Amino acid sequence: MIRSNQKKEKEKKDFFDRVYKIVAKIPRGKVTTYGAIAEVCGVKSAARTVGWALNGAKGNLPCHRVVNKNGELTGKIHFGDPNLMKELLISEGVKFDEEDCVIMEKFFWVPPGAKRTFPHEKKINNAQLLMKKPRRRF
């Protein structure tokens, strides 16, 4: 039992170390997503685990350059000042849309080894949903 716990801790540490290496490579003025990092680390469904890894990151990693798949700054609460993440990105030239999301089409960085070149389509809010014409069903 002790060995299996040690093995799990080593696997977690290895995953976290891979996350840190990828985050260290994100260029200034670019962002990537939790999901893109998870994919490169070999566990496509581990976006939340990437977030946990970044919460425990030490040193000078550019964690402010990691956003969710919609370009939202979901990690901003971990920066002490809720405006700091956005301020850091703006200081690097990153632009935001009217919904306060990073303009992913322009600023998304694809980590080396990622298969996907762009995150999922942006979520559709309720106003956009109401404006769509209903489909006819026969």
C-alpha positions, 0 to 999 in steps of 0.5 A: 500500500505504501508503494502505491501511494509513493508511486501516485505521488511520483506520478503527480510530481512528474505531471506537475513538473511537465506543466511547469516546463510548458508554462515556462515556454509560453512567450511574452504577449501570448496565452495558452489554455489549461487544456492545451497544457494537459494535452501536451502532458499526455492527459487531455482531460486533466485541465483542472489538474493543470490549474492545481499544479499552477496554484502550487507553482513556485518561482518565476513562472508566467502563470498569468499566461494560462487562461481557460478555453474561452480566454477567461481569466479564471485563475485571477483569484490566485494572484492576490489582487484580482486585477493583477493577472489582466494587468500583467497580460495588458503590459505584455500587449495582450488584448481583450474583447468586450466580454473581458476575455483574451482575444484567442484568435490573435494571442493563443500560443500552441504548446509544442506537441499539441495536436489542436491548433486552437481552443474550442469555440467560444461559448455562446451566451444566452443573448446570442442563443436567443438571436439564433433562428430556431431550426425547423424539424420535420 
